[in-house]
């Protein structure tokens, strides 16, 4: 099975750390974020992993080599200019003939990648997206009223949202919808599929999931590593 990790982001929200080190190589505990991702993908049966890179690509290439020390076949796909989150796949059209998984390079998750992959290929859709429920606290009480009189109050309600989790499974058919060699993002791809009435299945991620997008998230990642990833937790 093949997986692509999108590893070319600038990491602007994680400055000053990313001024020196590309975001996927930021250390959490004893390992880099990408190392944790690669090892978890390997443990779920992915034997070929492609790193789609741009910013400080040479750092990533030098760090991982051919992937042999992780027991996988590792390749680096380097963009000459930024291609967004879907555009980098256009460089890999010939290599990705069978269904493949794609994930952002700044995610920590205990997702069972094999389970999502098998769910998706059974549906045979060009694109299956991972979603995650997020509960967002609201800081104020919500007042209900009729006319000039209060009828009820809901104190600091939570909002439940389902977000795009940055993990996808594609079939080769998806390349019909991704333009070659130009910047193109996943939201544009999803909107195009919807506009052409192409069904997009969802896969609900129940397991632990964290997007390391900001300084506060990076601090959470340090705790998460000790709790979930240090000893190879696969639950």
C-alpha positions, -999 to 999 in steps of 0.1 A, spaced: 0 0 0 12 35 -8 8 68 12 17 104 4 25 128 32 22 165 22 54 179 37 59 212 18 42 237 40 59 269 52 47 266 88 43 303 91 21 300 122 49 281 140 76 307 136 102 311 149 107 273 150 101 268 113 126 295 103 153 269 108 135 236 106 107 226 83 75 219 102 73 182 96 108 178 111 99 196 144 108 174 173 81 160 195 96 140 223 124 119 208 112 120 172 102 143 144 65 146 135 72 129 102 89 100 119 58 93 140 36 94 109 59 72 89 61 46 117 24 45 122 17 41 85 42 13 83 27 -4 113 -7 -4 94 8 -20 63 19 9 41 52 -1 26 58 28 2 56 63 14 62 94 -7 70 128 9 57 157 -12 81 185 -4 88 221 -12 101 243 17 135 232 29 131 200 9 168 191 12 165 189 50 138 163 47 157 143 20 189 143 41 170 133 73 152 103 59 173 89 31 157 60 13 136 50 44 154 17 49 159 23 86 121 24 89 116 -7 69 98 10 41 105 23 6 106 60 9 106 85 -19 108 123 -20 88 143 -46 101 178 -48 80 208 -61 98 235 -80 71 259 -69 43 256 -43 15 235 -56 -9 237 -27 -24 207 -10 -38 188 -40 -15 200 -68 15 180 -56 -3 148 -65 -2 157 -102 36 150 -100 29 114 -89 3 103 -115 24 75 -129 34 62 -95 0 61 -80 -19 36 -101 -36 18 -72 -57 34 -44 -35 55 -21 -37 74 12 -28 111 16 -23 130 48 -10 164 59 25 164 74 14 182 106 -10 157 120 -7 134 150 -33 107 152 -40 72 164 -62 66 134 -62 30 121 -50 39 87 -56 4 73 -92 5 84 -98 38 67 -80 26 35 -100 -6 33 -133 12 40 -125 36 11 -114 11 -15 -146 -10 -9 -166 21 -19 -145 27 -50 -150 65 -49 -124 88 -64 -120 105 -31 -129 96 5 -123 122 32 -115 118 69 -136 139 92 -133 146 129 -158 160 154 -146 190 173 -164 205 203 -158 242 206 -168 259 239 -187 292 237 -178 319 263 -212 335 268 -247 324 278 -273 322 249 -305 341 257 -339 331 242 -367 356 242 -401 364 227 -408 401 222 -395 420 252 -393 390 276 -367 364 282 -380 328 279 -348 308 286 -311 308 289 -285 283 278 -253 289 298 -221 287 277 -232 261 251 -208 240 232 -207 240 194 -202 206 177 -185 208 143 -172 182 119 -140 193 103 -118 181 75 -91 161 92 -64 163 65 -65 126 57 -78 112 24 -80 80 3 -80 84 -35 -83 61 -65 -64 68 -97 -96 83 -111 -90 114 -90 -63 126 -115 -91 135 -139 -100 163 -115 -65 177 -105 -49 201 -130 -13 193 -139 15 213 -124 -3 242 -109 -14 253 -75 -45 235 -64 -59 229 -30 -81 201 -14 -110 225 -9 -110 233 -46 -109 196 -55 -138 188 -32 -158 217 -46 -151 205 -81 -162 169 -74 -194 182 -58 -201 205 -87 -198 175 -110 -220 154 -87 -192 129 -79 -201 112 -46 -176 119 -18 -178 94 11 -167 104 46 -148 84 72 -154 95 108 -122 94 128 -130 84 163 -94 81 175 -71 108 189 -63 135 164 -43 167 166 -34 193 139 -1 210 148 -9 243 133 0 268 161 24 272 189 -2 260 214 -8 229 193 29 222 193 29 223 230 0 198 231 19 176 207 47 172 233 22 159 258 4 137 233 37 121 223 44 110 259 8 98 263 0 81 230 30 77 208 62 71 228 56 34 233 40 27 200 4 30 211 -18 15 184 -52 18 201 
